[in-house]
């Protein structure tokens, strides 16, 4: 099973990659990684992704940097959330790596989508802004007719984590997400959207992390502790508590059907203007007739409405080989 993870690594992206790398090493998936700019730059996200994969013994996984800037807007990154280089307090062993060093020519969405085309994925995870995805919708829709697409983005009738109504990935590049859902290729299976409504329930505690890594001196364990210590501190600073919400790991597991999940069909739209509602996602939930009651348009997405956070962490613990882990 061929899987592409399009990420902006990012601490919670890193946990998704740790889990996917374990699946890759077990021979269950053939993993490929591309990046977009969001939590950090596309170049640093590629460097971070390569670091996580190397730490997990999956350095054979190819990593390609993609869109360096959003489709329309200037780039905003989040060093306060993910650390100055994206992995919290963890400093990668390789500070610069061609062709993804900050001195390299800026990568583009076309670079990422060319890698998707070469990989011919069965599953595509978009865990960062949808910049690369929008390019594929516009220029290479055939990829999306062959792959099942899962996105981590959005918030539906639920507070945002970037503005009162907008989730981060949707806010960073709302034009890309809006273009993708408005122009989803005919004949392609509608994407599954994993929104904050559900992913914010996947809350990791320091105690659970300690249970996974106590006595483990491996680079992987040290990376998890250093990255998540920063993430715990960030969440505490914004009033969530000394915990961490692990959005992208949940989306990766939903993508591969590793956890029980419920979804609901909807017609999804994304606000690009004015600034007050930038990135706000709206769903017109479709009924038996296949169209929403307000817009009268067919569903263009399947929105995740529920999963068991304990099952997510149980699966992750198994991937880590943690003591007492069970799937």
C-alpha positions in Angstrom: 0.0 0.0 0.0 1.6 3.2 -1.2 1.2 6.2 1.1 2.2 9.9 0.7 2.3 12.1 3.8 2.3 15.8 2.9 3.4 17.6 6.1 4.7 20.8 7.5 6.7 19.1 10.3 5.9 20.4 13.2 5.7 18.4 16.4 2.4 16.6 15.9 3.4 16.0 12.3 6.5 14.3 13.7 4.4 11.9 15.8 2.4 11.0 12.7 5.7 10.3 10.9 7.0 8.2 13.8 3.8 6.0 13.5 3.9 5.9 9.7 7.7 5.0 9.7 6.9 2.0 12.0 4.3 0.9 9.4 6.8 1.4 6.6 9.5 -0.6 8.5 7.0 -3.4 9.1 6.4 -3.7 5.4 2.7 -2.6 5.7 3.1 0.6 3.6 5.5 2.1 1.1 5.9 5.6 2.6 6.8 8.8 0.7 6.9 12.3 2.3 6.5 15.8 0.8 6.2 19.1 2.6 4.5 22.5 2.5 5.2 25.7 4.3 3.1 26.2 7.5 4.3 25.3 10.9 7.8 26.1 9.5 9.2 26.6 6.1 8.9 23.9 3.5 12.7 23.5 3.5 12.9 23.1 7.3 9.8 20.8 7.2 11.7 18.6 4.8 14.8 18.6 6.9 12.7 17.9 10.0 10.9 15.1 8.2 14.1 13.5 7.1 15.4 13.7 10.7 12.3 12.0 12.2 12.5 9.2 9.6 16.2 8.7 10.2 15.7 8.6 14.0 13.0 5.9 13.4 15.2 3.8 11.1 13.4 4.7 8.0 16.0 6.9 6.2 15.1 5.1 2.9 11.8 7.1 2.8 12.2 9.8 0.1 11.4 13.4 1.3 10.6 16.2 -1.2 10.1 19.8 -0.3 7.0 21.3 -1.9 5.2 24.7 -1.8 7.4 27.3 -0.2 4.6 29.9 0.1 0.8 29.8 0.2 -1.2 30.1 -2.9 -2.1 33.8 -2.5 -1.1 35.1 1.0 2.3 35.6 2.5 3.6 32.8 4.7 3.1 32.8 8.5 4.9 30.2 10.6 4.6 29.2 14.3 7.9 29.2 16.1 6.0 29.9 19.4 4.0 26.6 18.9 6.6 24.2 17.4 9.9 25.8 18.3 12.3 28.0 16.2 13.0 25.1 13.8 9.8 23.1 14.2 10.8 20.2 16.5 10.6 22.0 19.9 13.8 21.5 21.9 15.1 18.8 19.6 17.9 19.9 17.4 18.4 17.7 14.3 21.8 16.2 13.9 22.0 17.6 10.4 21.5 21.3 10.4 21.5 21.7 6.6 20.9 19.1 4.0 20.8 19.6 0.3 18.5 20.0 -1.5 16.3 21.3 1.4 18.7 23.7 3.1 17.6 27.3 3.5 20.3 28.2 0.9 18.7 26.0 -1.7 16.3 27.4 -4.4 12.8 27.7 -3.2 10.8 24.5 -3.8 7.3 24.6 -5.4 4.0 22.8 -5.2 4.9 21.3 -8.6 7.9 19.6 -7.0 5.7 17.9 -4.4 3.0 16.9 -6.8 5.6 15.4 -9.2 6.7 13.2 -6.3 3.1 12.2 -5.7 2.7 11.3 -9.3 5.9 9.2 -9.2 4.7 7.4 -6.0 1.2 6.8 -7.4 -0.3 6.6 -3.8 -3.2 4.6 -2.6 -3.5 7.0 0.3 -2.6 10.7 0.6 -2.4 12.5 4.0 -2.4 16.3 3.9 -1.4 17.2 7.5 -0.4 20.8 6.7 -1.8 23.6 4.5 -3.5 22.5 1.3 -1.1 24.3 -1.0 0.3 21.2 -2.7 -3.2 19.7 -2.9 -4.7 22.6 -4.7 -1.9 22.4 -7.3 -2.8 18.7 -7.8 -6.5 19.5 -8.1 -5.7 22.1 -10.8 -2.9 20.4 -12.7 -2.8 16.7 -11.8 -6.3 15.6 -10.9 -5.7 12.0 -12.0 -3.6 11.5 -8.9 -6.6 12.2 -6.7 -8.8 9.8 -8.7 -6.5 7.0 -7.7 -5.8 7.9 -4.1 -8.0 8.3 -1.0 -7.2 11.7 0.5 -7.3 12.5 4.2 -6.8 16.1 5.5 -6.2 17.4 9.0 -7.8 20.9 8.9 -10.9 22.9 9.7 -13.3 23.4 12.6 -17.1 23.0 12.2 -19.3 24.9 14.6 -16.4 24.8 16.9 -13.8 27.4 18.1 -10.7 27.7 16.0 -7.1 27.5 17.3 -5.8 30.5 15.3 -8.8 32.8 15.2 -12.2 32.5 16.9 -13.4 30.4 14.0 -10.4 29.2 12.0 -8.1 26.2 12.4 -4.4 26.8 11.7 -3.9 24.7 8.4 -7.0 26.3 6.9 -6.0 29.8 8.0 -2.5 29.6 6.6 -3.6 28.9 3.1 -7.4 29.3 2.8 -7.3 30.0 -0.9 -5.7 26.6 -1.5 -8.2 24.7 0.7 -11.1 26.6 -0.9 -9.9 25.9 -4.4 -9.4 22.2 -3.6 -12.9 21.5 -2.1 -14.6 23.8 -4.7 -13.0 22.0 -7.6 -12.6 18.5 -6.4 -12.0 16.3 -9.5 -15.0 14.5 -10.9 -14.6 10.8 -10.3 -12.4 11.2 -7.3 -13.5 9.9 -3.9 -14.4 12.9 -1.6 -11.6 13.6 0.9 -12.0 12.8 4.6 -11.5 16.0 6.7 -10.3 15.5 10.3 -11.2 18.8 12.1 -10.4 20.3 15.5 -13.8 19.1 16.8 -12.3 15.6 17.0 -8.5 16.0 17.0 -8.4 18.3 20.0 -9.7 15.3 22.0 -6.5 13.4 21.3 -4.7 14.8 24.3 -1.3 13.5 25.3 -0.1 13.8 28.9 3.4 13.9 30.2 2.6 10.8 32.3 1.6 8.8 29.2 4.8 9.9 27.4 6.9 8.9 30.4 5.2 5.5 30.3 6.2 5.1 26.6 9.8 6.3 27.0 10.9 5.7 30.6 14.4 4.1 30.6 14.6 4.4 26.8 17.8 6.1 25.7 17.3 5.8 22.0 17.4 8.8 19.7 13.7 8.3 19.0 12.8 8.5 22.7 15.0 11.5 23.3 13.5 13.3 20.3 10.0 12.6 21.5 10.8 13.9 25.0 12.5 17.0 23.7 9.9 17.9 21.1 6.9 17.2 23.3 8.4 19.1 26.3 8.2 22.2 24.2 4.6 21.3 23.0 3.5 20.7 26.6 4.8 24.1 27.6 3.1 25.8 24.6 -0.3 24.3 25.4 0.1 25.4 29.0 0.9 28.9 27.9 -2.4 29.2 26.0 -4.5 27.8 28.8 -5.0 24.3 27.6 -2.9 22.7 30.3 0.4 20.9 30.6 -0.7 18.5 27.8 -0.4 18.3 24.0 -3.1 17.9 21.4 -1.8 15.5 18.7 -3.9 16.3 15.6 -1.9 14.8 12.8 -1.3 11.4 14.4 -5.0 11.0 14.7 -5.5 11.9 11.0 -2.8 9.4 9.9 -4.6 6.6 11.8 -7.9 7.6 10.3 -6.3 7.5 6.8 -5.2 3.9 7.2 -8.3 2.7 9.1 -6.2 1.9 12.1 -8.8 3.2 14.5 -12.6 3.1 14.5 -14.0 6.4 13.2 -17.3 8.0 12.3 -17.7 10.4 9.4 -20.5 12.4 8.0 -21.0 13.7 4.4 -21.1 17.4 3.9 -20.7 20.2 1.4 -17.7 22.1 2.8 -16.8 25.7 2.0 -13.8 27.8 3.1 -13.8 31.6 3.7 -10.9 33.4 2.2 -12.1 37.0 2.8 -12.6 39.2 4.8 -9.8 38.9 7.3 -12.0 38.4 10.3 -13.3 35.0 9.0 -10.2 34.0 7.0 -9.9 30.2 7.0 -13.3 29.5 8.6 -14.7 26.2 7.4 -18.5 25.7 7.0 -20.4 22.5 6.5 -23.8 22.0 5.0 -24.5 18.5 6.2 -26.1 16.4 3.5 -29.1 14.2 4.0 -30.6 11.2 2.3 -31.0 13.2 -0.9 -27.3 13.7 -1.2 -27.4 17.5 -1.0 -27.3 19.9 1.8 -30.5 21.6 3.0 -29.1 25.2 2.7 -27.0 25.3 -0.4 -28.6 22.4 -2.3 -25.2 21.2 -3.5 -23.8 17.6 -3.4 -21.3 16.6 -0.7 -17.7 17.3 -1.5 -16.2 15.9 1.7 -16.6 13.4 4.5 -16.0 15.0 7.8 -14.7 13.0 10.8 -17.1 13.3 13.7 -15.7 10.8 16.2 -12.9 8.5 17.3 -11.5 7.0 20.5 -8.3 9.0 21.6 -7.3 6.0 23.8 -7.3 3.8 20.7 -5.0 6.3 18.9 -2.5 6.3 21.8 -2.8 2.5 22.1 -1.8 2.0 18.5 1.0 4.5 18.8 2.4 2.7 21.9 2.4 -0.6 19.9 4.4 1.2 17.2 6.9 2.3 19.8 7.2 -1.1 21.3 6.3 0.5 24.6 6.1 -1.8 27.7 2.5 -3.2 28.2 1.3 -1.7 24.8 -1.7 -3.2 23.2 -3.5 -2.4 20.0 
